[in-house]
Amino acid sequence: MGLFGSSKAQRAAAAKEWARRADEADKQAREYAAEAAKYRKQLRGSSDPAADRYMIRQAEANQRIAEADARSFRRTAANALKWG
């Protein structure tokens, strides 16, 4: 069996694994969004607003990365079923 000679069951298992990873990345993105919201609420009465703004930027950046990962994992899952 060569590089592209995987069976349909193997491709389906790979697609399922990539879909699971995408779900985890979606969950992580939601957690980062909640973290950013928490820092936004804190910002009003903060003793160090610069630190809170930094944490907001970091959480939002992490959220965007997790969302991009989820999209990539979903594309890979779809391609795992097509290619083979």
DSSP file (Angstrom, degrees, kcal/mol; ACC not computed):
  #  RESIDUE AA STRUCTURE BP1 BP2  ACC     N-H-->O    O-->H-N    N-H-->O    O-->H-N    TCO  KAPPA ALPHA  PHI   PSI    X-CA   Y-CA   Z-CA
    1    1 A M              0   0    0      0, 0.0     5,-0.1     0, 0.0     2,-0.0   0.000 360.0 360.0 360.0 127.8    0.0    0.0    0.0
    2    2 A G    >   -     0   0    0      4,-0.0     3,-1.2     1,-0.0     0, 0.0  -0.046 360.0 -75.5 -90.3-167.2    1.5    3.3   -1.0
    3    3 A L  T 3  S+     0   0    0      1,-0.3     3,-0.2     2,-0.1    -1,-0.0   0.863 132.6  33.4 -60.1 -39.1    1.1    6.8    0.2
    4    4 A F  T 3  S+     0   0    0      1,-0.2    -1,-0.3     2,-0.0     0, 0.0   0.174  93.5  95.7-104.7  17.4   -2.3    7.3   -1.3
    5    5 A G    <   +     0   0    0     -3,-1.2    -1,-0.2     2,-0.0    -2,-0.1   0.012  48.8 138.8 -99.0  29.5   -3.5    3.7   -0.9
    6    6 A S        -     0   0    0     -3,-0.2     2,-0.0     1,-0.1    -4,-0.0  -0.409  53.0-113.2 -75.3 151.4   -5.4    4.1    2.3
    7    7 A S     >  -     0   0    0      1,-0.1     4,-2.3    -2,-0.1     5,-0.2  -0.286  24.7-107.7 -78.6 166.5   -8.7    2.3    2.7
    8    8 A K  H  > S+     0   0    0      1,-0.2     4,-2.4     2,-0.2     5,-0.2   0.878 121.0  53.2 -61.5 -38.5  -12.1    4.0    3.0
    9    9 A A  H  > S+     0   0    0      2,-0.2     4,-2.3     1,-0.2    -1,-0.2   0.888 108.4  49.9 -65.3 -39.2  -12.3    3.1    6.7
   10   10 A Q  H  > S+     0   0    0      2,-0.2     4,-2.3     1,-0.2    -2,-0.2   0.906 111.3  48.7 -65.8 -41.0   -8.8    4.6    7.3
   11   11 A R  H  X S+     0   0    0     -4,-2.3     4,-2.5     2,-0.2    -2,-0.2   0.900 111.3  50.1 -65.2 -39.9   -9.9    7.8    5.6
   12   12 A A  H  X S+     0   0    0     -4,-2.4     4,-2.3     2,-0.2    -2,-0.2   0.896 110.8  49.4 -65.1 -40.0  -13.1    7.9    7.6
   13   13 A A  H  X S+     0   0    0     -4,-2.3     4,-2.1     2,-0.2    -2,-0.2   0.902 111.6  48.9 -65.5 -40.5  -11.2    7.4   10.8
   14   14 A A  H  X S+     0   0    0     -4,-2.3     4,-2.4     2,-0.2    -2,-0.2   0.914 110.9  50.2 -64.9 -42.3   -8.7   10.2    9.9
   15   15 A A  H  X S+     0   0    0     -4,-2.5     4,-2.3     1,-0.2    -2,-0.2   0.897 109.5  51.4 -62.5 -40.0  -11.6   12.5    9.1
   16   16 A K  H  X S+     0   0    0     -4,-2.3     4,-2.1     2,-0.2    -1,-0.2   0.903 109.8  49.5 -63.6 -41.2  -13.2   11.7   12.4
   17   17 A E  H  X S+     0   0    0     -4,-2.1     4,-2.2     2,-0.2    -2,-0.2   0.910 111.3  48.5 -64.6 -43.1  -10.0   12.5   14.2
   18   18 A W  H  X S+     0   0    0     -4,-2.4     4,-2.1     1,-0.2    -2,-0.2   0.882 110.3  51.9 -66.0 -36.7   -9.6   15.8   12.4
   19   19 A A  H  X S+     0   0    0     -4,-2.3     4,-2.2     2,-0.2    -1,-0.2   0.886 108.4  51.6 -64.9 -38.1  -13.2   16.7   13.2
   20   20 A R  H  X S+     0   0    0     -4,-2.1     4,-2.1     2,-0.2    -2,-0.2   0.918 109.5  49.5 -63.6 -43.0  -12.6   16.0   16.9
   21   21 A R  H  X S+     0   0    0     -4,-2.2     4,-2.3     1,-0.2    -2,-0.2   0.884 109.3  52.5 -63.1 -37.8   -9.5   18.3   16.8
   22   22 A A  H  X S+     0   0    0     -4,-2.1     4,-2.4     2,-0.2    -1,-0.2   0.904 107.7  51.2 -64.3 -41.3  -11.6   21.0   15.1
   23   23 A D  H  X S+     0   0    0     -4,-2.2     4,-2.2     1,-0.2    -2,-0.2   0.899 109.9  50.0 -62.3 -40.0  -14.2   20.7   17.9
   24   24 A E  H  X S+     0   0    0     -4,-2.1     4,-2.4     2,-0.2    -2,-0.2   0.905 110.2  49.9 -63.9 -41.2  -11.5   21.1   20.5
   25   25 A A  H  X S+     0   0    0     -4,-2.3     4,-2.3     2,-0.2    -2,-0.2   0.885 109.7  51.4 -65.9 -38.3  -10.2   24.2   18.7
   26   26 A D  H  X S+     0   0    0     -4,-2.4     4,-2.1     2,-0.2    -2,-0.2   0.917 110.4  49.1 -61.9 -43.1  -13.7   25.6   18.6
   27   27 A K  H  X S+     0   0    0     -4,-2.2     4,-2.0     1,-0.2    -2,-0.2   0.912 111.0  49.6 -62.6 -42.8  -14.0   25.0   22.4
   28   28 A Q  H  X S+     0   0    0     -4,-2.4     4,-2.3     1,-0.2    -1,-0.2   0.886 108.0  53.7 -64.8 -38.8  -10.7   26.6   23.0
   29   29 A A  H  X S+     0   0    0     -4,-2.3     4,-2.1     1,-0.2    -1,-0.2   0.902 108.1  50.2 -62.3 -41.1  -11.7   29.7   20.9
   30   30 A R  H  X S+     0   0    0     -4,-2.1     4,-2.2     2,-0.2    -1,-0.2   0.888 109.0  52.2 -64.1 -38.0  -14.8   30.1   23.0
   31   31 A E  H  X S+     0   0    0     -4,-2.0     4,-2.1     1,-0.2    -2,-0.2   0.908 109.7  48.6 -64.4 -41.6  -12.7   29.9   26.2
   32   32 A Y  H  X S+     0   0    0     -4,-2.3     4,-2.4     2,-0.2    -1,-0.2   0.878 109.5  52.8 -65.8 -37.1  -10.4   32.6   24.9
   33   33 A A  H  X S+     0   0    0     -4,-2.1     4,-2.2     2,-0.2    -2,-0.2   0.905 109.9  48.2 -63.8 -40.9  -13.5   34.8   24.0
   34   34 A A  H  X S+     0   0    0     -4,-2.2     4,-2.2     2,-0.2    -2,-0.2   0.884 110.2  52.3 -65.7 -38.2  -14.8   34.4   27.5
   35   35 A E  H  X S+     0   0    0     -4,-2.1     4,-2.1     2,-0.2    -2,-0.2   0.918 109.3  48.9 -63.6 -43.8  -11.4   35.3   28.9
   36   36 A A  H  X S+     0   0    0     -4,-2.4     4,-2.1     1,-0.2    -2,-0.2   0.901 110.4  51.5 -62.7 -40.7  -11.3   38.4   26.8
   37   37 A A  H  X S+     0   0    0     -4,-2.2     4,-2.1     1,-0.2    -1,-0.2   0.889 107.2  53.6 -63.2 -38.7  -14.8   39.4   28.0
   38   38 A K  H  X S+     0   0    0     -4,-2.2     4,-1.8     1,-0.2    -1,-0.2   0.926 110.1  46.3 -61.9 -44.7  -13.7   38.9   31.6
   39   39 A Y  H  X S+     0   0    0     -4,-2.1     4,-1.4     1,-0.2    -1,-0.2   0.848 109.0  55.8 -68.1 -33.3  -10.7   41.3   31.1
   40   40 A R  H  X S+     0   0    0     -4,-2.1     4,-0.6     2,-0.2    -1,-0.2   0.909 108.8  47.1 -63.5 -41.2  -13.0   43.8   29.4
   41   41 A K  H >< S+     0   0    0     -4,-2.1     3,-0.6     1,-0.2     4,-0.4   0.882 112.6  50.4 -65.2 -37.7  -15.3   43.8   32.4
   42   42 A Q  H 3< S+     0   0    0     -4,-1.8     3,-0.5     1,-0.2    -1,-0.2   0.760  94.1  75.7 -69.5 -26.5  -12.3   44.2   34.7
   43   43 A L  H >< S+     0   0    0     -4,-1.4     3,-1.2     1,-0.2    -1,-0.2   0.813  83.5  64.6 -60.5 -34.8  -10.9   47.1   32.7
   44   44 A R  T << S+     0   0    0     -3,-0.6    -1,-0.2    -4,-0.6    -2,-0.1   0.924 116.8  23.9 -57.9 -49.5  -13.4   49.6   34.0
   45   45 A G  T 3  S+     0   0    0     -3,-0.5    -1,-0.3    -4,-0.4    -2,-0.2   0.032  93.9 140.9-105.5  26.7  -12.3   49.5   37.6
   46   46 A S    <   -     0   0    0     -3,-1.2    -3,-0.1     1,-0.1    -4,-0.0  -0.405  47.2-155.1 -77.7 143.6   -8.8   48.3   37.0
   47   47 A S  S    S+     0   0    0      1,-0.2    -1,-0.1    -2,-0.1    -4,-0.1   0.647  99.3  34.1 -84.1 -17.1   -5.7   49.6   38.8
   48   48 A D     >  +     0   0    0      1,-0.1     4,-1.7     2,-0.0     3,-0.4  -0.645  66.9 168.9-136.6  77.8   -3.6   48.6   35.8
   49   49 A P  H  > S+     0   0    0      0, 0.0     4,-2.7     0, 0.0     5,-0.2   0.813  76.4  60.6 -63.5 -29.8   -5.6   49.2   32.6
   50   50 A A  H  > S+     0   0    0      1,-0.2     4,-2.1     2,-0.2     5,-0.1   0.914 105.3  48.0 -64.1 -40.6   -2.6   48.8   30.4
   51   51 A A  H  > S+     0   0    0     -3,-0.4     4,-2.4     2,-0.2    -1,-0.2   0.901 111.9  49.7 -65.8 -40.1   -2.1   45.2   31.7
   52   52 A D  H  X S+     0   0    0     -4,-1.7     4,-2.4     2,-0.2    -2,-0.2   0.906 109.8  50.5 -66.4 -40.4   -5.8   44.4   31.2
   53   53 A R  H  X S+     0   0    0     -4,-2.7     4,-2.5     2,-0.2    -1,-0.2   0.899 110.3  51.1 -62.8 -38.7   -5.7   45.8   27.6
   54   54 A Y  H  X S+     0   0    0     -4,-2.1     4,-2.5     2,-0.2    -2,-0.2   0.932 110.3  48.2 -61.6 -45.8   -2.6   43.6   26.9
   55   55 A M  H  X S+     0   0    0     -4,-2.4     4,-2.6     2,-0.2    -2,-0.2   0.865 110.1  52.6 -64.8 -35.8   -4.4   40.6   28.3
   56   56 A I  H  X S+     0   0    0     -4,-2.4     4,-2.6     2,-0.2     5,-0.2   0.944 110.3  47.8 -62.9 -47.5   -7.5   41.4   26.1
   57   57 A R  H  X S+     0   0    0     -4,-2.5     4,-2.4     1,-0.2    -2,-0.2   0.907 112.9  48.8 -60.3 -41.6   -5.2   41.6   23.0
   58   58 A Q  H  X S+     0   0    0     -4,-2.5     4,-2.7     2,-0.2    -1,-0.2   0.927 112.0  47.5 -64.9 -44.6   -3.6   38.3   23.9
   59   59 A A  H  X S+     0   0    0     -4,-2.6     4,-2.1     1,-0.2    -2,-0.2   0.903 113.3  48.6 -64.2 -40.2   -6.9   36.5   24.5
   60   60 A E  H  X S+     0   0    0     -4,-2.6     4,-2.4     2,-0.2    -1,-0.2   0.893 111.7  49.4 -67.0 -38.7   -8.3   37.9   21.2
   61   61 A A  H  X S+     0   0    0     -4,-2.4     4,-2.2    -5,-0.2    -2,-0.2   0.925 111.7  48.5 -64.6 -43.6   -5.2   36.8   19.3
   62   62 A N  H  X S+     0   0    0     -4,-2.7     4,-2.4     1,-0.2    -2,-0.2   0.876 109.9  53.1 -63.1 -36.8   -5.4   33.4   20.8
   63   63 A Q  H  X S+     0   0    0     -4,-2.1     4,-2.5     2,-0.2    -2,-0.2   0.930 108.6  48.8 -63.7 -45.6   -9.1   33.2   19.9
   64   64 A R  H  X S+     0   0    0     -4,-2.4     4,-2.3     1,-0.2    -2,-0.2   0.896 111.8  49.7 -62.0 -39.5   -8.3   34.1   16.2
   65   65 A I  H  X S+     0   0    0     -4,-2.2     4,-2.6     2,-0.2    -1,-0.2   0.927 111.2  48.4 -64.8 -44.6   -5.6   31.4   16.1
   66   66 A A  H  X S+     0   0    0     -4,-2.4     4,-2.3     1,-0.2    -2,-0.2   0.888 111.5  50.4 -64.0 -38.6   -7.9   28.8   17.6
   67   67 A E  H  X S+     0   0    0     -4,-2.5     4,-2.3     2,-0.2    -1,-0.2   0.909 111.2  48.3 -65.1 -41.3  -10.6   29.7   15.1
   68   68 A A  H  X S+     0   0    0     -4,-2.3     4,-2.5     2,-0.2    -2,-0.2   0.900 110.5  51.8 -65.2 -40.1   -8.2   29.5   12.2
   69   69 A D  H  X S+     0   0    0     -4,-2.6     4,-2.9     2,-0.2    -2,-0.2   0.925 108.6  51.0 -60.1 -44.1   -7.0   26.1   13.5
   70   70 A A  H  X S+     0   0    0     -4,-2.3     4,-2.3     2,-0.2    -2,-0.2   0.921 110.6  48.4 -61.4 -44.2  -10.6   24.9   13.6
   71   71 A R  H  X S+     0   0    0     -4,-2.3     4,-2.2     1,-0.2    -1,-0.2   0.927 113.2  48.0 -60.8 -44.1  -11.2   25.9   10.0
   72   72 A S  H  X S+     0   0    0     -4,-2.5     4,-2.4     1,-0.2    -2,-0.2   0.912 111.2  49.9 -63.3 -43.3   -8.0   24.2    8.9
   73   73 A F  H  X S+     0   0    0     -4,-2.9     4,-2.3     1,-0.2    -1,-0.2   0.884 110.0  51.0 -64.2 -38.3   -8.8   21.0   10.8
   74   74 A R  H  X S+     0   0    0     -4,-2.3     4,-2.3     2,-0.2    -1,-0.2   0.901 110.4  49.0 -66.6 -40.0  -12.3   21.0    9.2
   75   75 A R  H  X S+     0   0    0     -4,-2.2     4,-2.5     2,-0.2    -2,-0.2   0.915 111.2  50.1 -63.0 -41.9  -10.8   21.4    5.7
   76   76 A T  H  X S+     0   0    0     -4,-2.4     4,-2.0     2,-0.2    -2,-0.2   0.890 109.2  51.8 -64.2 -38.8   -8.4   18.6    6.5
   77   77 A A  H  X S+     0   0    0     -4,-2.3     4,-1.0     2,-0.2    -1,-0.2   0.920 111.2  47.1 -62.9 -43.4  -11.2   16.4    7.6
   78   78 A A  H  X S+     0   0    0     -4,-2.3     4,-1.2     1,-0.2     3,-0.4   0.905 113.5  48.2 -65.0 -40.4  -13.2   17.0    4.4
   79   79 A N  H  X S+     0   0    0     -4,-2.5     4,-3.0     1,-0.2    -1,-0.2   0.803 100.9  65.2 -70.9 -28.2  -10.1   16.4    2.3
   80   80 A A  H  < S+     0   0    0     -4,-2.0    -1,-0.2     1,-0.2    -2,-0.2   0.844 105.1  45.6 -62.7 -31.9   -9.3   13.1    4.2
   81   81 A L  H  < S+     0   0    0     -4,-1.0    -1,-0.2    -3,-0.4    -2,-0.2   0.838 116.2  45.2 -78.1 -33.3  -12.5   11.7    2.8
   82   82 A K  H  < S+     0   0    0     -4,-1.2     2,-0.2   -71,-0.1    -2,-0.2   0.925 105.9  62.4 -76.5 -45.2  -11.9   13.0   -0.7
   83   83 A W     <        0   0    0     -4,-3.0     0, 0.0     1,-0.2     0, 0.0  -0.538 360.0 360.0 -85.6 145.1   -8.2   12.0   -1.2
   84   84 A G              0   0    0     -2,-0.2    -1,-0.2   -79,-0.0   -78,-0.1   0.336 360.0 360.0 159.6 360.0   -7.1    8.4   -1.0
